[in-house]
Amino acid sequence: MQTEEMRLDGNAVAGSLLDVFAVDVTAALATCAGCGAERLVGALLEYGHGMGVVLRCPGCDAVMLRVVRAGGSVRVDASGVSLLAIPSD
């Protein structure tokens, strides 16, 4: 089978993505890209304001997650998280 025959677009993983993103992410274990500390998302320090939410590492104060609602969508910047382990059933 050719590579092109196996390639699908992102819609093919809709079910898998629903399994990942339709859960309480506060129970997920996030690894800080700054210091390597592992914390539950629910244990990160929240700085909220009118424009969105910023979650920081309690150990090194690095920004781990940013969540903003704008333009009819939710925008998530997880560049401060090197790994996010979301518990599955």
Backbone as XML, in Angstrom:
<?xml version="1.0"?>
<chain id="A" units="angstrom">
  <residue number="1" name="MET">
    <atom name="N" x="0.848" y="-1.178" z="0.000"/>
    <atom name="CA" x="0.000" y="0.000" z="0.000"/>
    <atom name="C" x="0.893" y="1.240" z="0.000"/>
  </residue>
  <residue number="2" name="GLN">
    <atom name="N" x="0.592" y="2.194" z="-0.824"/>
    <atom name="CA" x="1.356" y="3.433" z="-0.936"/>
    <atom name="C" x="1.044" y="4.362" z="0.241"/>
  </residue>
  <residue number="3" name="THR">
    <atom name="N" x="1.998" y="5.208" z="0.588"/>
    <atom name="CA" x="1.814" y="6.173" z="1.672"/>
    <atom name="C" x="0.599" y="7.057" z="1.423"/>
  </residue>
  <residue number="4" name="GLU">
    <atom name="N" x="0.426" y="7.474" z="0.190"/>
    <atom name="CA" x="-0.706" y="8.339" z="-0.154"/>
    <atom name="C" x="-2.041" y="7.645" z="0.092"/>
  </residue>
  <residue number="5" name="GLU">
    <atom name="N" x="-2.082" y="6.323" z="-0.067"/>
    <atom name="CA" x="-3.318" y="5.568" z="0.155"/>
    <atom name="C" x="-3.661" y="5.454" z="1.639"/>
  </residue>
  <residue number="6" name="MET">
    <atom name="N" x="-2.658" y="5.557" z="2.504"/>
    <atom name="CA" x="-2.869" y="5.456" z="3.951"/>
    <atom name="C" x="-3.131" y="6.816" z="4.595"/>
  </residue>
  <residue number="7" name="ARG">
    <atom name="N" x="-2.824" y="7.884" z="3.889"/>
    <atom name="CA" x="-2.924" y="9.228" z="4.450"/>
    <atom name="C" x="-4.368" y="9.714" z="4.406"/>
  </residue>
  <residue number="8" name="LEU">
    <atom name="N" x="-4.845" y="10.239" z="5.558"/>
    <atom name="CA" x="-6.179" y="10.817" z="5.673"/>
    <atom name="C" x="-6.044" y="12.217" z="6.240"/>
  </residue>
  <residue number="9" name="ASP">
    <atom name="N" x="-7.114" y="12.994" z="6.200"/>
    <atom name="CA" x="-7.047" y="14.306" z="6.842"/>
    <atom name="C" x="-7.422" y="14.174" z="8.318"/>
  </residue>
  <residue number="10" name="GLY">
    <atom name="N" x="-7.347" y="15.276" z="9.030"/>
    <atom name="CA" x="-7.589" y="15.285" z="10.467"/>
    <atom name="C" x="-8.974" y="14.848" z="10.885"/>
  </residue>
  <residue number="11" name="ASN">
    <atom name="N" x="-9.942" y="14.922" z="9.988"/>
    <atom name="CA" x="-11.300" y="14.489" z="10.324"/>
    <atom name="C" x="-11.360" y="13.007" z="10.659"/>
  </residue>
  <residue number="12" name="ALA">
    <atom name="N" x="-10.417" y="12.231" z="10.181"/>
    <atom name="CA" x="-10.408" y="10.791" z="10.434"/>
    <atom name="C" x="-10.174" y="10.457" z="11.905"/>
  </residue>
  <residue number="13" name="VAL">
    <atom name="N" x="-9.626" y="11.398" z="12.668"/>
    <atom name="CA" x="-9.348" y="11.144" z="14.087"/>
    <atom name="C" x="-10.327" y="11.874" z="15.004"/>
  </residue>
  <residue number="14" name="ALA">
    <atom name="N" x="-11.459" y="12.270" z="14.476"/>
    <atom name="CA" x="-12.444" y="13.014" z="15.268"/>
    <atom name="C" x="-12.820" y="12.269" z="16.542"/>
  </residue>
  <residue number="15" name="GLY">
    <atom name="N" x="-13.067" y="10.991" z="16.460"/>
    <atom name="CA" x="-13.437" y="10.201" z="17.637"/>
    <atom name="C" x="-12.334" y="10.170" z="18.674"/>
  </residue>
  <residue number="16" name="SER">
    <atom name="N" x="-11.105" y="9.967" z="18.236"/>
    <atom name="CA" x="-9.970" y="9.940" z="19.166"/>
    <atom name="C" x="-9.772" y="11.297" z="19.841"/>
  </residue>
  <residue number="17" name="LEU">
    <atom name="N" x="-9.912" y="12.362" z="19.066"/>
    <atom name="CA" x="-9.756" y="13.703" z="19.638"/>
    <atom name="C" x="-10.883" y="14.019" z="20.618"/>
  </residue>
  <residue number="18" name="LEU">
    <atom name="N" x="-12.080" y="13.541" z="20.335"/>
    <atom name="CA" x="-13.194" y="13.739" z="21.257"/>
    <atom name="C" x="-12.903" y="13.043" z="22.581"/>
  </residue>
  <residue number="19" name="ASP">
    <atom name="N" x="-12.306" y="11.858" z="22.536"/>
    <atom name="CA" x="-11.942" y="11.146" z="23.753"/>
    <atom name="C" x="-10.945" y="11.941" z="24.586"/>
  </residue>
  <residue number="20" name="VAL">
    <atom name="N" x="-10.041" y="12.642" z="23.927"/>
    <atom name="CA" x="-9.007" y="13.400" z="24.628"/>
    <atom name="C" x="-9.536" y="14.717" z="25.176"/>
  </residue>
  <residue number="21" name="PHE">
    <atom name="N" x="-10.287" y="15.456" z="24.373"/>
    <atom name="CA" x="-10.662" y="16.813" z="24.755"/>
    <atom name="C" x="-12.018" y="16.925" z="25.437"/>
  </residue>
  <residue number="22" name="ALA">
    <atom name="N" x="-12.749" y="15.849" z="25.596"/>
    <atom name="CA" x="-14.049" y="15.891" z="26.274"/>
    <atom name="C" x="-13.918" y="15.336" z="27.683"/>
  </residue>
  <residue number="23" name="VAL">
    <atom name="N" x="-12.851" y="15.708" z="28.375"/>
    <atom name="CA" x="-12.597" y="15.243" z="29.739"/>
    <atom name="C" x="-12.223" y="16.440" z="30.614"/>
  </residue>
  <residue number="24" name="ASP">
    <atom name="N" x="-12.228" y="16.201" z="31.916"/>
    <atom name="CA" x="-11.795" y="17.225" z="32.863"/>
    <atom name="C" x="-10.269" y="17.285" z="32.835"/>
  </residue>
  <residue number="25" name="VAL">
    <atom name="N" x="-9.736" y="18.289" z="32.190"/>
    <atom name="CA" x="-8.287" y="18.389" z="32.009"/>
    <atom name="C" x="-7.573" y="18.769" z="33.303"/>
  </residue>
  <residue number="26" name="THR">
    <atom name="N" x="-8.285" y="19.227" z="34.319"/>
    <atom name="CA" x="-7.621" y="19.566" z="35.580"/>
    <atom name="C" x="-7.000" y="18.333" z="36.233"/>
  </residue>
  <residue number="27" name="ALA">
    <atom name="N" x="-7.437" y="17.135" z="35.855"/>
    <atom name="CA" x="-6.872" y="15.892" z="36.383"/>
    <atom name="C" x="-5.677" y="15.409" z="35.567"/>
  </residue>
  <residue number="28" name="ALA">
    <atom name="N" x="-5.347" y="16.117" z="34.488"/>
    <atom name="CA" x="-4.216" y="15.734" z="33.640"/>
    <atom name="C" x="-2.903" y="16.156" z="34.290"/>
  </residue>
  <residue number="29" name="LEU">
    <atom name="N" x="-1.864" y="15.386" z="34.036"/>
    <atom name="CA" x="-0.537" y="15.683" z="34.554"/>
    <atom name="C" x="0.236" y="16.466" z="33.493"/>
  </residue>
  <residue number="30" name="ALA">
    <atom name="N" x="0.645" y="17.680" z="33.845"/>
    <atom name="CA" x="1.358" y="18.550" z="32.918"/>
    <atom name="C" x="2.816" y="18.673" z="33.332"/>
  </residue>
  <residue number="31" name="THR">
    <atom name="N" x="3.715" y="18.516" z="32.374"/>
    <atom name="CA" x="5.146" y="18.672" z="32.629"/>
    <atom name="C" x="5.567" y="20.053" z="32.145"/>
  </residue>
  <residue number="32" name="CYS">
    <atom name="N" x="6.159" y="20.827" z="33.035"/>
    <atom name="CA" x="6.582" y="22.190" z="32.719"/>
    <atom name="C" x="7.766" y="22.164" z="31.759"/>
  </residue>
  <residue number="33" name="ALA">
    <atom name="N" x="7.655" y="22.903" z="30.663"/>
    <atom name="CA" x="8.744" y="22.992" z="29.695"/>
    <atom name="C" x="9.907" y="23.802" z="30.257"/>
  </residue>
  <residue number="34" name="GLY">
    <atom name="N" x="9.655" y="24.608" z="31.296"/>
    <atom name="CA" x="10.699" y="25.436" z="31.881"/>
    <atom name="C" x="11.595" y="24.697" z="32.852"/>
  </residue>
  <residue number="35" name="CYS">
    <atom name="N" x="10.978" y="24.003" z="33.829"/>
    <atom name="CA" x="11.774" y="23.368" z="34.879"/>
    <atom name="C" x="11.626" y="21.848" z="34.936"/>
  </residue>
  <residue number="36" name="GLY">
    <atom name="N" x="10.684" y="21.289" z="34.177"/>
    <atom name="CA" x="10.507" y="19.843" z="34.158"/>
    <atom name="C" x="9.623" y="19.293" z="35.254"/>
  </residue>
  <residue number="37" name="ALA">
    <atom name="N" x="9.085" y="20.165" z="36.109"/>
    <atom name="CA" x="8.206" y="19.700" z="37.193"/>
    <atom name="C" x="6.916" y="19.143" z="36.627"/>
  </residue>
  <residue number="38" name="GLU">
    <atom name="N" x="6.404" y="18.107" z="37.256"/>
    <atom name="CA" x="5.125" y="17.518" z="36.868"/>
    <atom name="C" x="4.077" y="17.902" z="37.898"/>
  </residue>
  <residue number="39" name="ARG">
    <atom name="N" x="2.973" y="18.470" z="37.417"/>
    <atom name="CA" x="1.882" y="18.894" z="38.293"/>
    <atom name="C" x="0.559" y="18.586" z="37.626"/>
  </residue>
  <residue number="40" name="LEU">
    <atom name="N" x="-0.455" y="18.356" z="38.431"/>
    <atom name="CA" x="-1.800" y="18.282" z="37.884"/>
    <atom name="C" x="-2.167" y="19.670" z="37.374"/>
  </residue>
  <residue number="41" name="VAL">
    <atom name="N" x="-2.886" y="19.739" z="36.280"/>
    <atom name="CA" x="-3.310" y="21.029" z="35.744"/>
    <atom name="C" x="-4.084" y="21.806" z="36.804"/>
  </residue>
  <residue number="42" name="GLY">
    <atom name="N" x="-4.863" y="21.099" z="37.613"/>
    <atom name="CA" x="-5.621" y="21.741" z="38.692"/>
    <atom name="C" x="-4.747" y="22.352" z="39.772"/>
  </residue>
  <residue number="43" name="ALA">
    <atom name="N" x="-3.462" y="21.988" z="39.823"/>
    <atom name="CA" x="-2.543" y="22.538" z="40.822"/>
    <atom name="C" x="-1.731" y="23.713" z="40.291"/>
  </residue>
  <residue number="44" name="LEU">
    <atom name="N" x="-1.879" y="24.035" z="39.001"/>
    <atom name="CA" x="-1.167" y="25.181" z="38.436"/>
    <atom name="C" x="-1.781" y="26.462" z="38.959"/>
  </residue>
  <residue number="45" name="LEU">
    <atom name="N" x="-1.025" y="27.541" z="38.931"/>
    <atom name="CA" x="-1.495" y="28.831" z="39.438"/>
    <atom name="C" x="-2.194" y="29.597" z="38.333"/>
  </residue>
  <residue number="46" name="GLU">
    <atom name="N" x="-3.430" y="29.992" z="38.587"/>
    <atom name="CA" x="-4.230" y="30.679" z="37.572"/>
    <atom name="C" x="-4.139" y="32.187" z="37.735"/>
  </residue>
  <residue number="47" name="TYR">
    <atom name="N" x="-3.943" y="32.845" z="36.615"/>
    <atom name="CA" x="-4.006" y="34.293" z="36.541"/>
    <atom name="C" x="-5.057" y="34.608" z="35.489"/>
  </residue>
  <residue number="48" name="GLY">
    <atom name="N" x="-6.269" y="34.947" z="35.937"/>
    <atom name="CA" x="-7.364" y="35.192" z="35.010"/>
    <atom name="C" x="-7.652" y="36.680" z="34.902"/>
  </residue>
  <residue number="49" name="HIS">
    <atom name="N" x="-8.111" y="37.077" z="33.758"/>
    <atom name="CA" x="-8.528" y="38.459" z="33.532"/>
    <atom name="C" x="-9.496" y="38.469" z="32.378"/>
  </residue>
  <residue number="50" name="GLY">
    <atom name="N" x="-9.952" y="39.604" z="31.985"/>
    <atom name="CA" x="-10.957" y="39.718" z="30.948"/>
    <atom name="C" x="-10.579" y="39.117" z="29.607"/>
  </residue>
  <residue number="51" name="MET">
    <atom name="N" x="-9.292" y="39.047" z="29.310"/>
    <atom name="CA" x="-8.865" y="38.553" z="28.000"/>
    <atom name="C" x="-8.688" y="37.040" z="27.961"/>
  </residue>
  <residue number="52" name="GLY">
    <atom name="N" x="-8.584" y="36.403" z="29.115"/>
    <atom name="CA" x="-8.377" y="34.963" z="29.125"/>
    <atom name="C" x="-7.771" y="34.495" z="30.423"/>
  </residue>
  <residue number="53" name="VAL">
    <atom name="N" x="-7.177" y="33.301" z="30.367"/>
    <atom name="CA" x="-6.604" y="32.678" z="31.555"/>
    <atom name="C" x="-5.160" y="32.282" z="31.245"/>
  </residue>
  <residue number="54" name="VAL">
    <atom name="N" x="-4.299" y="32.492" z="32.225"/>
    <atom name="CA" x="-2.913" y="32.060" z="32.143"/>
    <atom name="C" x="-2.665" y="31.126" z="33.318"/>
  </residue>
  <residue number="55" name="LEU">
    <atom name="N" x="-2.117" y="29.941" z="33.046"/>
    <atom name="CA" x="-1.750" y="28.996" z="34.098"/>
    <atom name="C" x="-0.234" y="28.919" z="34.169"/>
  </residue>
  <residue number="56" name="ARG">
    <atom name="N" x="0.301" y="29.130" z="35.364"/>
    <atom name="CA" x="1.751" y="29.147" z="35.572"/>
    <atom name="C" x="2.202" y="27.989" z="36.445"/>
  </residue>
  <residue number="57" name="CYS">
    <atom name="N" x="3.435" y="27.601" z="36.279"/>
    <atom name="CA" x="4.052" y="26.558" z="37.093"/>
    <atom name="C" x="4.291" y="27.112" z="38.498"/>
  </residue>
  <residue number="58" name="PRO">
    <atom name="N" x="3.834" y="26.392" z="39.541"/>
    <atom name="CA" x="4.090" y="26.854" z="40.905"/>
    <atom name="C" x="5.565" y="26.787" z="41.283"/>
  </residue>
  <residue number="59" name="GLY">
    <atom name="N" x="6.349" y="25.984" z="40.572"/>
    <atom name="CA" x="7.763" y="25.836" z="40.903"/>
    <atom name="C" x="8.649" y="26.932" z="40.353"/>
  </residue>
  <residue number="60" name="CYS">
    <atom name="N" x="8.480" y="27.251" z="39.067"/>
    <atom name="CA" x="9.381" y="28.226" z="38.434"/>
    <atom name="C" x="8.653" y="29.451" z="37.895"/>
  </residue>
  <residue number="61" name="ASP">
    <atom name="N" x="7.329" y="29.493" z="38.003"/>
    <atom name="CA" x="6.494" y="30.612" z="37.571"/>
    <atom name="C" x="6.420" y="30.775" z="36.048"/>
  </residue>
  <residue number="62" name="ALA">
    <atom name="N" x="6.881" y="29.763" z="35.295"/>
    <atom name="CA" x="6.795" y="29.834" z="33.834"/>
    <atom name="C" x="5.340" y="29.694" z="33.393"/>
  </residue>
  <residue number="63" name="VAL">
    <atom name="N" x="4.977" y="30.379" z="32.316"/>
    <atom name="CA" x="3.638" y="30.230" z="31.747"/>
    <atom name="C" x="3.558" y="28.868" z="31.086"/>
  </residue>
  <residue number="64" name="MET">
    <atom name="N" x="2.564" y="28.068" z="31.489"/>
    <atom name="CA" x="2.403" y="26.733" z="30.924"/>
    <atom name="C" x="1.251" y="26.674" z="29.933"/>
  </residue>
  <residue number="65" name="LEU">
    <atom name="N" x="0.124" y="27.286" z="30.274"/>
    <atom name="CA" x="-1.059" y="27.264" z="29.407"/>
    <atom name="C" x="-1.686" y="28.638" z="29.342"/>
  </residue>
  <residue number="66" name="ARG">
    <atom name="N" x="-2.173" y="28.982" z="28.157"/>
    <atom name="CA" x="-2.968" y="30.200" z="27.974"/>
    <atom name="C" x="-4.260" y="29.772" z="27.290"/>
  </residue>
  <residue number="67" name="VAL">
    <atom name="N" x="-5.388" y="30.277" z="27.774"/>
    <atom name="CA" x="-6.688" y="29.973" z="27.178"/>
    <atom name="C" x="-7.421" y="31.283" z="26.948"/>
  </residue>
  <residue number="68" name="VAL">
    <atom name="N" x="-7.819" y="31.511" z="25.702"/>
    <atom name="CA" x="-8.497" y="32.754" z="25.329"/>
    <atom name="C" x="-9.720" y="32.416" z="24.485"/>
  </residue>
  <residue number="69" name="ARG">
    <atom name="N" x="-10.829" y="33.074" z="24.764"/>
    <atom name="CA" x="-12.019" y="32.973" z="23.915"/>
    <atom name="C" x="-12.057" y="34.225" z="23.058"/>
  </residue>
  <residue number="70" name="ALA">
    <atom name="N" x="-11.970" y="34.032" z="21.739"/>
    <atom name="CA" x="-11.960" y="35.177" z="20.829"/>
    <atom name="C" x="-12.394" y="34.730" z="19.443"/>
  </residue>
  <residue number="71" name="GLY">
    <atom name="N" x="-13.094" y="35.584" z="18.772"/>
    <atom name="CA" x="-13.472" y="35.315" z="17.392"/>
    <atom name="C" x="-14.302" y="34.054" z="17.215"/>
  </residue>
  <residue number="72" name="GLY">
    <atom name="N" x="-15.124" y="33.722" z="18.193"/>
    <atom name="CA" x="-15.965" y="32.541" z="18.090"/>
    <atom name="C" x="-15.248" y="31.221" z="18.308"/>
  </residue>
  <residue number="73" name="SER">
    <atom name="N" x="-14.057" y="31.267" z="18.895"/>
    <atom name="CA" x="-13.331" y="30.024" z="19.161"/>
    <atom name="C" x="-12.600" y="30.116" z="20.495"/>
  </residue>
  <residue number="74" name="VAL">
    <atom name="N" x="-12.155" y="28.978" z="20.972"/>
    <atom name="CA" x="-11.306" y="28.915" z="22.161"/>
    <atom name="C" x="-9.898" y="28.638" z="21.672"/>
  </residue>
  <residue number="75" name="ARG">
    <atom name="N" x="-8.977" y="29.491" z="22.054"/>
    <atom name="CA" x="-7.583" y="29.344" z="21.613"/>
    <atom name="C" x="-6.739" y="28.902" z="22.805"/>
  </residue>
  <residue number="76" name="VAL">
    <atom name="N" x="-6.007" y="27.829" z="22.625"/>
    <atom name="CA" x="-5.180" y="27.266" z="23.691"/>
    <atom name="C" x="-3.724" y="27.274" z="23.249"/>
  </residue>
  <residue number="77" name="ASP">
    <atom name="N" x="-2.885" y="27.910" z="24.044"/>
    <atom name="CA" x="-1.440" y="27.886" z="23.813"/>
    <atom name="C" x="-0.843" y="27.037" z="24.927"/>
  </residue>
  <residue number="78" name="ALA">
    <atom name="N" x="-0.370" y="25.867" z="24.576"/>
    <atom name="CA" x="0.231" y="24.952" z="25.561"/>
    <atom name="C" x="1.738" y="24.844" z="25.334"/>
  </residue>
  <residue number="79" name="SER">
    <atom name="N" x="2.352" y="25.885" z="24.808"/>
    <atom name="CA" x="3.786" y="25.826" z="24.487"/>
    <atom name="C" x="4.657" y="25.694" z="25.730"/>
  </residue>
  <residue number="80" name="GLY">
    <atom name="N" x="4.124" y="26.011" z="26.898"/>
    <atom name="CA" x="4.871" y="25.858" z="28.137"/>
    <atom name="C" x="4.739" y="24.480" z="28.762"/>
  </residue>
  <residue number="81" name="VAL">
    <atom name="N" x="4.042" y="23.580" z="28.088"/>
    <atom name="CA" x="3.852" y="22.213" z="28.565"/>
    <atom name="C" x="4.604" y="21.279" z="27.615"/>
  </residue>
  <residue number="82" name="SER">
    <atom name="N" x="5.580" y="20.560" z="28.135"/>
    <atom name="CA" x="6.319" y="19.639" z="27.264"/>
    <atom name="C" x="5.577" y="18.319" z="27.087"/>
  </residue>
  <residue number="83" name="LEU">
    <atom name="N" x="4.715" y="17.958" z="28.054"/>
    <atom name="CA" x="3.921" y="16.740" z="27.956"/>
    <atom name="C" x="2.653" y="16.920" z="28.778"/>
  </residue>
  <residue number="84" name="LEU">
    <atom name="N" x="1.523" y="16.513" z="28.225"/>
    <atom name="CA" x="0.257" y="16.552" z="28.944"/>
    <atom name="C" x="-0.314" y="15.139" z="28.938"/>
  </residue>
  <residue number="85" name="ALA">
    <atom name="N" x="-0.372" y="14.518" z="30.108"/>
    <atom name="CA" x="-0.873" y="13.150" z="30.241"/>
    <atom name="C" x="-2.293" y="13.212" z="30.779"/>
  </residue>
  <residue number="86" name="ILE">
    <atom name="N" x="-3.264" y="12.926" z="29.896"/>
    <atom name="CA" x="-4.676" y="12.995" z="30.256"/>
    <atom name="C" x="-5.138" y="11.595" z="30.619"/>
  </residue>
  <residue number="87" name="PRO">
    <atom name="N" x="-5.679" y="11.427" z="31.836"/>
    <atom name="CA" x="-6.116" y="10.087" z="32.251"/>
    <atom name="C" x="-7.241" y="9.573" z="31.355"/>
  </residue>
  <residue number="88" name="SER">
    <atom name="N" x="-7.204" y="8.299" z="31.055"/>
    <atom name="CA" x="-8.274" y="7.678" z="30.281"/>
    <atom name="C" x="-8.997" y="6.671" z="31.165"/>
  </residue>
  <residue number="89" name="ASP">
    <atom name="N" x="-10.210" y="6.351" z="30.763"/>
    <atom name="CA" x="-10.994" y="5.398" z="31.560"/>
    <atom name="C" x="-10.454" y="4.008" z="31.468"/>
  </residue>
</chain>
